[in-house]
Structures are given as C-alpha cells and as structure tokens.
Amino acid sequence: MSEYQYYQFERLEGVLDAKARQELRAISSRAEISATSFQVYYTYSDLKAEPSELMSKYFDIGFYYADWGSIDAYIKLPVGTIPDALLGFSSDELYVRQNDEWQLLVFSLEEYDDYFDDEQADDFFQYLAALRSELIQGNWRLVYFMWLRALDCNDELEKTPLIQFDFECFSEELQAFAVQYDIPLALVKALAMVLNEQPSHQAKQTQFQFDAWLHNLSEAEKDTLLRTLFEQGQLTRHQALALTRKEPANKDETYQYWLTPGLIIPYIEQAQSQLQQEQAEVLAKKLAIEKAEKEKALTDIYNQRERCWQQAQEQANRSCASGYDEASRYLHQLFEAYQFKADVPAFKQSFKRFVTTNSSRKALLKRLSDLSK
C-alpha cells in the first residue's frame, strides 16, 4: 500500500531568487516551484529535506499531511514575536524552533482520524497567512488554543501568562484552526470565564503604521536599509523592522498573572453546560430555518403542481433511465407537497392517471412503487 504525503510552502515576505529556486529544485525535481511557493506530493518516496529546515531558510507558512494521519502546520515569525514565557509549556503538538532571526511554530497532529485530501489541505492553507498576521500583531490566541488542547489530557500542565484576549468571538481563520485541530471548545469558554472574573494583563496588539515608522527612522537607519537592500536584492517588511528595532527582540514582560490548570478547572463544568445550551440553540435555529425553507419549497411546488405534473410526463416521454429518474424526482416532490398541504387524495387521483398513461414503462413504475402504497 502506498503512502501519500503532501507538502505546501509559501513565502509571504519577498520572493525566492534564482539561487533559492535552484536549491529547491535540487531538493525535489517534481515540485511545483514559483517565485513565492513550493508544492509537491509523494506516493512512494519522500522529500529530500526536513520541512522545518525549508521553512527556516525559505518560507513563512507551510502545511504537510500524510495519509496515515499526520498533519503539520508551519508558521514562521520574526524572532521575539511571541514572548518565551508564552511558549514555555510542554506539548507534543506545538513545537517551537528559534534562532537569531526567526521563531518557527509547528502545530502537529500525529493521529488525525478523519479522511483528509488535497482540497482540504489547500482550503486550510489559505488561512495560515491570516493566522500568522494575527500572531505578528500581538494576538496570540492560537498559542492559547494549543495550551488548552494540552490541558485537555494533562491537568499538570505548566502555567502560561494570563493575558486579556477575546475568547468569545473568533475570525473565520481561528474557527477553521479550532475545527482542524479539535480544540476543546468547553475549555475555550472556561478561559473566557476566567478572563471575565480574574485579574489579567492587557493585550498589546499593534497594527503596523508605515508612515509613522518611516518618519521616526534616523538617517543612519535609512542608510542601513538601503545598503541591505542593495546587497541582498530584496528586503522584507519584517527584516526592515528587525534592522530598525529600538529594543531587544526577545524582551519579555514581567508577568504577574498566570493561567494554571488549577485556575481554569473550576470553570469547566459551567462552561460545558453553557456550551451545550448554546449548541442546542444554534441547532434549533438551524432546524427552524431549514424547516421554513422546506415548507416554502413545498408550497411553491404545490402552487405550480400542474406544471410539475407536466414536467414529470415530459421526462417520462424520454423513455430512458435519466428521464425516469427525473420523472420520479418530480413525483416524489409532488407527493411531499400535496402531503404538506393535506391534499393527499388529490395527489392519488393525479398519480393514478399518470400510472395509467405510463403503464408500459415498467422501469419507471418500479421507481414509483413506494408511491403506490
């Protein structure tokens, strides 16, 4: 049995120069390589490089999955983006690799049970850029998701700073991540309760303002940027920010408030109850909407019943399997519509005429046998 493996990487800052593309081509002769991306799949062999090494050297986001259940999402950040204190907990599903320039976060699942394919991988990959942007801007909820996932099976998990992030409203990207990585929603709700009732640190989320940054650059810093751009041939935004950073990259806050298993556990039962109630309300609303849509559709069919009977006969007259299938579909819809309007006797009369007209079409009548009862 073959083993299918899928790799996709993308550079968001700058482009891959000719030398980088040649190096990547040497790693895989069959990959699709562009100025910003690398994509390949294998069925009997494997990538001739470690994905983490490719990420560190060439790319900003990446995704890997194998058909035996492994999934890895890669997000590379400028060094110091996330404080070390926030990454200090042990987890088999969040790996952090750091050097003087980057933090590489690897979100890993070793036993993904559901069926997964390239289309799903492509869909999920589209969210990684936005998730990376959130992390860079100081919204670190993704790391807390992994802390909560680790807590779900380890109530002796190390503490992490308690920072006031919004755990009640999520972007489409965060929702997709929560689904993909099976984040325990009851624990997310419990964390929101903790933040509502316990003292915590204010989040320092920032939006990059180019005009203000440029105005504050000294002449020496501008010279450094131009020299680097000339020497390298390109300069990414985050490289420029690193070269002009006014304070140490890994400067950590002094945290006073901490999230611990003992702090969140008392809230879990209440959170589970609220979550079940909310999910029941959402389901009830969904069912009500579906019911209303169904009733409207049946009403429309009933109001156009003569035309539907005519269309069913036109399909029957085609005297072929697809025509009989369509005729059967029309008649079953008509039966539901008459039933909804409490007019079943009228349906039976029209159905009897239809059967008589098509008595020689045995294959069609077989498809309608359940309506004859």
N, C-alpha and C positions, 0 to 999 in steps of 0.2 A: 504494500500500500504506500503510495507516495505521500510526502509531507509537504504541504503548501505553506510558503512563507511570503509575506508581503511587506515591503519597505517603502515608505514615502517620506521625503525630507524636503524642507523648503527654507530658503534664505529670505528673510524679510527686510534686512538692512543691507543695502548694497547688492552687488552681483558677484557671481563666480567668474573670475577672469579665466583666460585661456589655459593658464598653467593649472588652476584648480580643476577645470573640466577635464584636462588630460589626466590628472591624478585620479579623478573619479572614474574615468573610463578604464584606467588600468585596474581598478578595483572590480568593475563589472562591465563586461563587453556588451551585455544585453540590456542595460538600464536605459530608460528614457532620461536624458540629461539636457537641461536648458541652462540659461544664464542664472536662474534662481532656484531650480528644483532638480530632484533626483528621485526616480521611481522605478522599482523593479520587483518582480516576483520570481520565486523558485519553487520547483516541484521535487527535484532530486538532489540539488546541490544547495549551497548557502552563500551568503555574502562574504566576500574576502576581506572583511574589516569589521571591527566592533562598532555597532551603531553609536555608542557613546563617543567614540573617537571621531567618527564622522561629524557628529553634532558639534563637538567642541571645536573642530577645525573649520567646518564649512557652513553649518546651518543654524537656524534659530528655532524651528519647530520640526517635529518628526513623529512618525507613527509606525508601529510594527505589529503584525499579528501572525500567528501560526495556527493551522487547523487543529492542533492538539490542545488549544485552549489558552495560549499565552497572548497577552496584549500589553504593549508598552507605548506610552505617550511621552514625548520628549519636549521640554520647554527650556530653552537656554536664555538666561537673564544676565545683564551686566552684574559684575561682582558687587556684593553689598546690597543688592536689591531687596532681599529678604534677610532680616536680622538672624544671626546664628541661633539666638535664643528660641526663635520660632521653629527652627529646624532640628532642635536637639532631641526630639523624641525618636525612639527606635520603632521602625516599621519595615516589614518585608515588602511593602507596596509603595513606598516612597524612598527613592534613593537620591542622594544629593552629591554631586561631584563638583568640586570647586578648584579654581586656580587663581592666578593673579588678575585674570581678566573676566572670568565668567563663573556663574552658578548654573549648573545643569541639573534640572529636576527631571527624574524619571518616575512616572506613575505606572506601576506594574501590576498586572493581574496574571497569576500563574494558572488559574483554573476557571476560565470563563466557560460556563456550561452551555450558553445559548449558541445557536447557529450564527455564524458571522461570515460576511463576504466582502468583496472589494467595494461594492457600492456603499455598504455601511461604513467601511473604513474611510472612503472618500468623503462621505457626509460628516463623519465625526472630525476628520482632519480639518474641515473648514472652520471649526470652532476654535482651534488651537491658537490662531493668531489673536483673536479677541481675548482669550483667556490669558495669553502672555501679556497683552496690553494692560489688562486689569492688574496683574501682579506688578508690573513695572510702575503703574500709577499708585501703588500702595494699597491695593485692595487684595488682601491675602486670604480670602475665604477658601480658596482652593486648597491651601495647606491645612486649614481647619477641617475641611471635609475629610482629608486623609487621617487627621488626628482622631476624628470621630469614628471613622471606619476601623482604625486600630483599636479604639476603646471598645468597640462592639464585641471584641473577643479577648480583651485584655484589660481588666479593671485595675491593673497596677501600672498603667502607662505613665510615662514621665510627664511632668507638668509642662505647660506652654503659656506664654503671656496671654492675659485676658484683655483683648482689645475690642473696642466697640464697633464691630462691623454689623451690617444689616443681614440677619439670617432669616428674614421673613419674606423678602422679595428678591427674586433672582432673575438674572438675564437668561435669555434663551441658551446661551453658551454654558452657563453654570448648570442649568437644568439638564442639558444634554450630558454633561460630565457626571452629574449625580446619578443619572439613569445608567450610563455606561459602566460606572464603577460601583454601582449598587450602594450608594451612600445611605446609611440608615437615617431616614427622614425623621423618625421619632427623636433621635439624638440631636439632629439639627434643630428641631423645635425646642428641645430641652435646653440647648445652648442659647437660643433666643430668649428663653425664660430667665436663664442665669444672667444674661446681659441686662435684662429689664430690672432685675432686682439686686444685683451685686455691683459694687464699685468696679470700674474698669478703666483702661486707658483709652483716650480718644484716638481714633484712627487719623493718620496724617496722609490722607490721599491727595495727590497732586496731579494737576494737568500741566503738561509742558507748554510754556508760553514762549514762542520763539523770539518775538520782538523784545521781550524783557531780558531774555538770556543774552541775545546779541548786544543789546545796549550796555549790559554790565561787563562785557568782555574787555579786558585790557588789550593794549596794542601787542604786548608780548604773547598773549594767548591767541590772538588772531594770527600772528606770525607762526606760532606753533601749529595751528590748524592748517594753514596754507602749506607749510613745509611738509607736514604729514600727508596731506592730500597729493602734493606733487610727487612725493617719494613712493606712495602706495598706489596711486592712480585712482583711489576712491576713499571715501571716509563716511562711515555710517553715523547716524544721529547719536547712537549710544557711545560710539568711540569718541565723538566730539565732546559729549558730555563728560566722559571719563577723563579726557585730557584737560578739561577746564574745571573739574570738580574742586570746590573750595575747601572740602573737608575730607578726612579719611573715608575711603569707600566702605569699610566694614565697621563704621562707628555704630555701636549698639546703644539703644536706650537702656536706662536703668529701670527695670520693671518692678513695680510694687505689687501689682495684682496678677494672680496666676490662675489659670484654668487647670483644675486637677480632677481626676475621676471622682474623688470624694465630694467635690463641689457640684458636679453635674448630676450624679446618680440620684439624689433626692427628687429631682425634677422629671425623671424619665417616665415614671408611671403616669403622671398627669399629662405629660407631653404625648404619650401613646394614646391616651384617651381622647385628647383633643384632635390628634391626627386622624384617628378612626372616625370621629364625628365629622370632621371636615371632608374626609374622603367619601363618607356616606352622603353628605350634602352635595358634593360635586357629582357623584354618581347619580343621585336623584335628579339633579338639574339636567344632566346629560340625557337620562332616560326620558325626562319630560319633553326635552327639545326633540329627541328622536321620535317620540310618540306624536307630537304635534306635526312634525314633518311628514310622518307616515300617514296620519289622518288627512292632511291636506292633499297628499298624493292620491290617496284612495278617493277622496271627494272629487278631485279633478278627473280621475278615470271614470267615476260614476256619471259625472256630468257630461262626459264625452263617450258614453258607453256605446252608442250606436256606431260611432266612428271606430271604436276599438273592435267591435264585432266584425266590422267590415275589413279592418286591417288583418284580423286573425284569419278571415276567409281568404284574403289575398295571399297570405303566406302559405296557407294550406294548398292553394291552387298551384303553387310552385312544384309540388309533388317531389320534394327532396328532403333529405334529413334536416338541413339547416332551416328550411321553410317550416317543417313540422315543429322544430324546436321553438321557433319564433311564435308560431300559432299557439303552441302550448303555453308559452310565457304570457301571451296576451290573455288567454282564457283563465289562467290561474290568477292573474292580476284582477281580471273582471270578477271572479268569484269572491276575492277578498273585498273588493269594492262593494258588491251587492250585499255581502255579509255585514260589512261595516254599516251600511245604510238600512239594515234589517229588511232587505228585499230579496231574500234567497229564492222564494217561489218564482219571481220574475226571471231570475238567472236560470233556474231549472227549465223553464219553458223555452228560453232562447237557446240554452245549451242542447236541449233535445232536438231542436230544429237544426242546429249546427251538426250534431252527430248524424242525423238523417241525411243531410246534404253530403256528408263526407263518409258515408258508410263503407265505401270501397277502400278507403285509406286506412288499412289496418295498423300500419306503423304509427300513424297519427293518433288513432283511437287508443292505442296502447299507452301513449304518452298522457292521455287524458283519463285513464282508467280510475284514478283516485277521485276525479270529479263526478264520476257516475254513481258513487256510493250514496 
